[in-house]
Amino acid sequence: MHSEVSVHLAGSQEFRFDLAGAEPMGHEEARRWLDDQFTALDCEPLRASGKVLLADKVLTVAHAAGAALLADPAWSRDFARAASAALARPVVRVDVPAMAVSF
């Protein structure tokens, strides 16, 4: 099965991560990785209630990481593995300008 995560930033800047051959990340490990990055990158909850859904976390981490971290092969591979595992979807599309995550 094809597994891919793509992140669209401002303009035509897009990053695609093919997970073929990548070791899958467990759901709990993925949640922890995203939690750690959410904290390390000083992300803020998107909702006024303070509730942070997994899709929100993927979106805000991608936004905070920006092109610099998304261009880092080690970080981006872990991000893609975590996003796919946490959301339990083989194909994940993150559109930062639209503030949307689709499958």
PAGU-88930 format. One record per residue: residue number from 1; x negated, y, z negated of N, C-alpha, C, CB in turn. Coordinates in nm, 4 decimals, padded with zeros to 6 digits. Glycine has a CB too. Example, Ala and Ser with C-alpha at 12.3 -4.5 7.8 and 13.67 -1.06 7.14 Angstrom:
BEGIN
  seq      n_px      n_py      n_pz     ca_px     ca_py     ca_pz      c_px      c_py      c_pz     cb_px     cb_py     cb_pz
    1  -01.3190  -00.5690  -00.7800  -01.2300  -00.4500  -00.7800  -01.3200  -00.3300  -00.7800  -01.1308  -00.4473  -00.9046
    2  -01.2850  -00.2250  -00.7080  -01.3670  -00.1060  -00.7140  -01.2900   00.0030  -00.7870  -01.4084  -00.0598  -00.5725
This chain:
BEGIN
  seq      n_px      n_py      n_pz     ca_px     ca_py     ca_pz      c_px      c_py      c_pz     cb_px     cb_py     cb_pz
    1  -00.0836  -00.1178   00.0000   00.0000   00.0000   00.0000  -00.0885   00.1247   00.0000   00.0953  -00.0005  -00.1215
    2  -00.0506   00.2205   00.0813  -00.1240   00.3461   00.0918  -00.1011   00.4298  -00.0342  -00.0808   00.4247   00.2185
    3  -00.2082   00.4842  -00.0885  -00.1979   00.5689  -00.2078  -00.2805   00.6944  -00.1855  -00.2455   00.4930  -00.3358
    4  -00.2149   00.8105  -00.2027  -00.2811   00.9375  -00.1737  -00.2216   01.0489  -00.2602  -00.2681   00.9726  -00.0235
    5  -00.3080   01.1414  -00.2982  -00.2648   01.2618  -00.3684  -00.3156   01.3795  -00.2874  -00.3178   01.2661  -00.5174
    6  -00.2277   01.4762  -00.2626  -00.2705   01.5967  -00.1917  -00.2316   01.7188  -00.2741  -00.2076   01.6037  -00.0492
    7  -00.3177   01.8191  -00.2672  -00.2948   01.9438  -00.3402  -00.3074   02.0581  -00.2415  -00.3953   01.9607  -00.4595
    8  -00.2008   02.1377  -00.2308  -00.2018   02.2562  -00.1453  -00.2190   02.3779  -00.2348  -00.0706   02.2669  -00.0596
    9  -00.3231   02.4550  -00.2066  -00.3470   02.5797  -00.2787  -00.3037   02.6952  -00.1881  -00.4984   02.5936  -00.3211
   10  -00.3359   02.8153  -00.2251  -00.2984   02.9339  -00.1472  -00.3533   02.9257  -00.0055  -00.3491   03.0617  -00.2157
   11  -00.2799   02.9868   00.0867  -00.3235   02.9876   00.2259  -00.3181   02.8490   00.2855  -00.4638   03.0435   00.2375
   12  -00.4192   02.8167   00.3618  -00.4225   02.6857   00.4266  -00.5145   02.5886   00.3534  -00.4672   02.7000   00.5714
   13  -00.5500   02.6216   00.2319  -00.6424   02.5388   00.1554  -00.5689   02.4152   00.1023  -00.7050   02.6199   00.0386
   14  -00.6127   02.2981   00.1477  -00.5500   02.1735   00.1045  -00.6573   02.0682   00.0780  -00.4492   02.1229   00.2106
   15  -00.6342   01.9913  -00.0264  -00.7250   01.8833  -00.0641  -00.6463   01.7533  -00.0587  -00.7873   01.9068  -00.2068
   16  -00.7036   01.6516   00.0053  -00.6396   01.5198   00.0136  -00.7338   01.4170  -00.0473  -00.6041   01.4824   00.1620
   17  -00.6753   01.3327  -00.1308  -00.7543   01.2300  -00.1977  -00.6931   01.0942  -00.1685  -00.7619   01.2556  -00.3507
   18  -00.7644   01.0151  -00.0897  -00.7209   00.8801  -00.0551  -00.7672   00.7875  -00.1670  -00.7779   00.8346   00.0849
   19  -00.6742   00.7154  -00.2252  -00.7075   00.6295  -00.3384  -00.7333   00.4854  -00.2973  -00.5968   00.6337  -00.4400
   20  -00.7476   00.4601  -00.1682  -00.7791   00.3254  -00.1213  -00.9124   00.2815  -00.1826  -00.7851   00.3203   00.0352
   21  -00.9121   00.1693  -00.2443  -01.0340   00.1166  -00.3057  -01.0668   00.1740  -00.4415  -01.1478   00.1404  -00.2162
   22  -00.9914   00.2726  -00.4867  -01.0165   00.3316  -00.6190  -00.9554   00.2425  -00.7268  -00.9581   00.4762  -00.6279
   23  -01.0267   00.2297  -00.8357  -00.9746   00.1504  -00.9470  -00.8525   00.2221  -01.0052  -01.0843   00.1281  -01.0569
   24  -00.7407   00.1504  -01.0165  -00.6203   00.2154  -01.0712  -00.6412   00.2566  -01.2172  -00.4984   00.1210  -01.0601
   25  -00.5756   00.3634  -01.2549  -00.5798   00.4116  -01.3929  -00.4491   00.3682  -01.4586  -00.5994   00.5691  -01.4002
   26  -00.4576   00.3218  -01.5824  -00.3376   00.2836  -01.6557  -00.2540   00.4062  -01.6899  -00.3747   00.2074  -01.7832
   27  -00.1240   00.3850  -01.7109  -00.0324   00.4960  -01.7384  -00.0761   00.5761  -01.8614   00.1099   00.4432  -01.7585
   28  -00.1055   00.5104  -01.9705  -00.1448   00.5819  -02.0938  -00.2787   00.6519  -02.0774  -00.1517   00.4849  -02.2124
   29  -00.3726   00.5875  -02.0102  -00.5025   00.6502  -01.9846  -00.4834   00.7760  -01.8989  -00.5990   00.5501  -01.9142
   30  -00.3941   00.7685  -01.7999  -00.3660   00.8831  -01.7135  -00.3040   00.9978  -01.7926  -00.2732   00.8420  -01.5991
   31  -00.2106   00.9667  -01.8808  -00.1479   01.0695  -01.9643  -00.2521   01.1373  -02.0530  -00.0357   01.0081  -02.0509
   32  -00.3408   01.0578  -02.1124  -00.4465   01.1147  -02.1981  -00.5402   01.2034  -02.1172  -00.5270   01.0023  -02.2669
   33  -00.5783   01.1569  -01.9973  -00.6683   01.2353  -01.9139  -00.6040   01.3694  -01.8794  -00.7049   01.1579  -01.7855
   34  -00.4777   01.3678  -01.8392  -00.4078   01.4924  -01.8066  -00.3932   01.5814  -01.9300  -00.2696   01.4620  -01.7470
   35  -00.3630   01.5220  -02.0452  -00.3548   01.5992  -02.1705  -00.4869   01.6690  -02.1995  -00.3167   01.5074  -02.2888
   36  -00.5963   01.5950  -02.1862  -00.7294   01.6510  -02.2127  -00.7606   01.7667  -02.1176  -00.8372   01.5416  -02.1994
   37  -00.7288   01.7496  -01.9893  -00.7552   01.8552  -01.8910  -00.6631   01.9750  -01.9135  -00.7374   01.8011  -01.7478
   38  -00.5387   01.9507  -01.9508  -00.4433   02.0573  -01.9801  -00.4996   02.1474  -02.0901  -00.3057   01.9983  -02.0223
   39  -00.5565   02.0845  -02.1924  -00.6159   02.1582  -02.3042  -00.7474   02.2248  -02.2634  -00.6394   02.0644  -02.4232
   40  -00.8351   02.1495  -02.1979  -00.9670   02.2025  -02.1595  -00.9564   02.3211  -02.0636  -01.0507   02.0924  -02.0951
   41  -00.8562   02.3200  -01.9775  -00.8407   02.4274  -01.8788  -00.7488   02.5388  -01.9276  -00.7869   02.3709  -01.7490
   42  -00.7123   02.5338  -02.0560  -00.6266   02.6359  -02.1186  -00.4961   02.6571  -02.0423  -00.7016   02.7681  -02.1283
   43  -00.4322   02.5486  -02.0038  -00.3050   02.5571  -01.9319  -00.1929   02.5970  -02.0275  -00.2719   02.4225  -01.8632
   44  -00.0927   02.6604  -01.9725   00.0246   02.7036  -02.0488   00.1468   02.6276  -01.9997   00.0466   02.8571  -02.0359
   45   00.2399   02.5934  -02.0887   00.3642   02.5273  -02.0455   00.4405   02.6168  -01.9472   00.4541   02.4933  -02.1682
   46   00.5046   02.5539  -01.8488   00.5811   02.6282  -01.7493   00.7189   02.6672  -01.8004   00.5946   02.5468  -01.6229
   47   00.7705   02.5922  -01.8952   00.9060   02.6134  -01.9440   00.9047   02.6950  -02.0729   00.9764   02.4791  -01.9667
   48   01.0026   02.7811  -02.0867   01.0130   02.8649  -02.2065   01.0307   02.7818  -02.3328   01.1291   02.9621  -02.1925
   49   01.0872   02.6638  -02.3193   01.1087   02.5760  -02.4350   00.9777   02.5177  -02.4867   01.2047   02.4629  -02.3984
   50   00.8724   02.5241  -02.4046   00.7440   02.4673  -02.4436   00.7320   02.3207  -02.4064   00.7233   02.4837  -02.5917
   51   00.8399   02.2623  -02.3565   00.8394   02.1221  -02.3152   00.7543   02.1085  -02.1889   00.9849   02.0700  -02.2907
   52   00.6675   02.0087  -02.1855   00.5796   01.9892  -02.0710   00.6067   01.8509  -02.0118   00.4295   02.0045  -02.1119
   53   00.6686   01.8483  -01.8952   00.6929   01.7236  -01.8239   00.5638   01.6797  -01.7548   00.8085   01.7399  -01.7208
   54   00.5525   01.5513  -01.7245   00.4310   01.5027  -01.6587   00.4066   01.5724  -01.5252   00.4396   01.3522  -01.6372
   55   00.5118   01.5936  -01.4483   00.4944   01.6632  -01.3199   00.4455   01.8063  -01.3424   00.6272   01.6642  -01.2403
   56   00.4970   01.8719  -01.4475   00.4499   02.0070  -01.4811   00.3023   02.0053  -01.5164   00.5310   02.0655  -01.5978
   57   00.2625   01.9021  -01.5885   00.1228   01.8916  -01.6308   00.0324   01.8743  -01.5091   00.1041   01.7739  -01.7291
   58   00.0723   01.7882  -01.4161  -00.0054   01.7679  -01.2933  -00.0172   01.8998  -01.2176   00.0603   01.6593  -01.2034
   59   00.0928   01.9711  -01.2052   00.0955   02.0989  -01.1331   00.0073   02.2035  -01.2005   00.2388   02.1508  -01.1231
   60   00.0191   02.2207  -01.3303  -00.0589   02.3242  -01.3991  -00.2075   02.2902  -01.4045  -00.0061   02.3442  -01.5403
   61  -00.2400   02.1627  -01.4159  -00.3817   02.1232  -01.4151  -00.4411   02.1503  -01.2761  -00.3979   01.9717  -01.4537
   62  -00.3676   02.1174  -01.1703  -00.4162   02.1445  -01.0344  -00.4346   02.2950  -01.0134  -00.3181   02.0871  -00.9289
   63  -00.3394   02.3723  -01.0618  -00.3476   02.5187  -01.0480  -00.4691   02.5742  -01.1225  -00.2186   02.5850  -01.1009
   64  -00.4872   02.5311  -01.2460  -00.5994   02.5800  -01.3275  -00.7338   02.5320  -01.2731  -00.5831   02.5343  -01.4730
   65  -00.7364   02.4127  -01.2172  -00.8616   02.3585  -01.1629  -00.9066   02.4386  -01.0420  -00.8449   02.2104  -01.1248
   66  -00.8126   02.4761  -00.9572  -00.8457   02.5529  -00.8386  -00.9401   02.4789  -00.7451  -00.9063   02.6837  -00.8783
   67  -00.9852   02.5497  -00.6460  -01.0707   02.4901  -00.5435  -01.2034   02.4389  -00.5996  -01.0976   02.5912  -00.4343
   68  -01.2540   02.5058  -00.7025  -01.3852   02.4663  -00.7569  -01.3837   02.3229  -00.8099  -01.4273   02.5623  -00.8690
   69  -01.2888   02.2895  -00.8955  -01.2833   02.1537  -00.9499  -01.2281   02.0536  -00.8489  -01.1985   02.1515  -01.0758
   70  -01.1324   02.0966  -00.7673  -01.0772   02.0044  -00.6683  -01.1816   01.9644  -00.5645  -00.9568   02.0671  -00.5992
   71  -01.2835   02.0458  -00.5452  -01.3923   02.0134  -00.4530  -01.4976   01.9224  -00.5164  -01.4581   02.1411  -00.4042
   72  -01.4917   01.9071  -00.6478  -01.5861   01.8198  -00.7189  -01.5402   01.6752  -00.7009  -01.5954   01.8576  -00.8719
   73  -01.6211   01.5907  -00.6364  -01.5775   01.4537  -00.6066  -01.5390   01.3709  -00.7299  -01.6863   01.3826  -00.5329
   74  -01.6154   01.3806  -00.8367  -01.5859   01.3005  -00.9567  -01.4583   01.3489  -01.0245  -01.7036   01.3064  -01.0560
   75  -01.4452   01.4802  -01.0426  -01.3273   01.5335  -01.1101  -01.2014   01.5086  -01.0271  -01.3443   01.6837  -01.1371
   76  -01.2091   01.5353  -00.8977  -01.0909   01.5208  -00.8127  -01.0457   01.3757  -00.8012  -01.1190   01.5766  -00.6745
   77  -01.1388   01.2838  -00.8025  -01.1018   01.1409  -00.7973  -01.0254   01.1038  -00.9237  -01.2286   01.0503  -00.7817
   78  -01.0747   01.1490  -01.0394  -01.0042   01.1209  -01.1648  -00.8680   01.1899  -01.1680  -01.0886   01.1659  -01.2848
   79  -00.8616   01.3132  -01.1171  -00.7339   01.3845  -01.1118  -00.6332   01.3067  -01.0266  -00.7535   01.5273  -01.0551
   80  -00.6751   01.2644  -00.9086  -00.5854   01.1912  -00.8189  -00.5402   01.0599  -00.8814  -00.6541   01.1643  -00.6848
   81  -00.6318   00.9871  -00.9406  -00.5962   00.8610  -01.0068  -00.4982   00.8859  -01.1206  -00.7223   00.7901  -01.0601
   82  -00.5226   00.9907  -01.1997  -00.4361   01.0224  -01.3136  -00.2979   01.0671  -01.2667  -00.5001   01.1318  -01.4006
   83  -00.2932   01.1519  -01.1654  -00.1640   01.2009  -01.1148  -00.0797   01.0852  -01.0620  -00.1853   01.3062  -01.0035
   84  -00.1398   00.9990  -00.9835  -00.0674   00.8856  -00.9271  -00.0189   00.7899  -01.0363  -00.1561   00.8109  -00.8278
   85  -00.1038   00.7616  -01.1332  -00.0675   00.6681  -01.2398   00.0348   00.7272  -01.3365  -00.1915   00.6263  -01.3163
   86   00.0164   00.8514  -01.3767   00.1077   00.9143  -01.4727   00.2478   00.9283  -01.4149   00.0549   01.0517  -01.5146
   87   00.2549   00.9605  -01.2859   00.3849   00.9795  -01.2218   00.4397   00.8491  -01.1622   00.3739   01.0855  -01.1126
   88   00.3582   00.7442  -01.1669   00.3967   00.6117  -01.1163   00.4428   00.6191  -00.9704   00.5086   00.5515  -01.2037
   89   00.3685   00.6933  -00.8900   00.4002   00.7109  -00.7477   00.2730   00.6921  -00.6656   00.4629   00.8516  -00.7209
   90   00.2808   00.6181  -00.5552   00.1615   00.5996  -00.4722   00.1245   00.7248  -00.3923   00.1829   00.4837  -00.3771
   91   00.2227   00.8068  -00.3574   00.1953   00.9289  -00.2808   00.2501   01.0477  -00.3594   00.2589   00.9221  -00.1369
   92   00.1609   01.1410  -00.3919   00.1982   01.2596  -00.4694   00.1502   01.3824  -00.3921   00.1365   01.2557  -00.6150
   93   00.2408   01.4801  -00.3768   00.2055   01.6061  -00.3115   00.2259   01.7194  -00.4113   00.2906   01.6291  -00.1822
   94   00.1207   01.7956  -00.4351   00.1264   01.9075  -00.5285   00.1146   02.0355  -00.4458   00.0124   01.8983  -00.6381
   95   00.2174   02.1176  -00.4529   00.2191   02.2446  -00.3792   00.2131   02.3564  -00.4835   00.3485   02.2578  -00.2864
   96   00.0938   02.4077  -00.5076   00.0742   02.5081  -00.6126   00.1491   02.6382  -00.5838  -00.0740   02.5374  -00.6291
   97   00.1408   02.6970  -00.4637   00.2140   02.8227  -00.4401   00.3658   02.8083  -00.4600   00.1861   02.8725  -00.2986
   98   00.4207   02.6928  -00.4230   00.5648   02.6697  -00.4374   00.6006   02.6184  -00.5774   00.6127   02.5699  -00.3316
   99   00.4971   02.5896  -00.6590   00.5161   02.5336  -00.7932   00.6021   02.4084  -00.7872   00.5804   02.6375  -00.8869
  100   00.5630   02.3149  -00.6981   00.6421   02.1943  -00.6767   00.5529   02.0703  -00.6669   00.7265   02.2085  -00.5499
  101   00.6079   01.9608  -00.7156   00.5447   01.8301  -00.7015   00.6483   01.7420  -00.6323   00.4982   01.7695  -00.8423
  102   00.6077   01.6762  -00.5234   00.6993   01.5874  -00.4525   00.6317   01.4527  -00.4326   00.7425   01.6484  -00.3161
  103   00.7157   01.3563  -00.3968   00.6677   01.2174  -00.3838   00.7011   01.1626  -00.2467   00.7293   01.1272  -00.4928
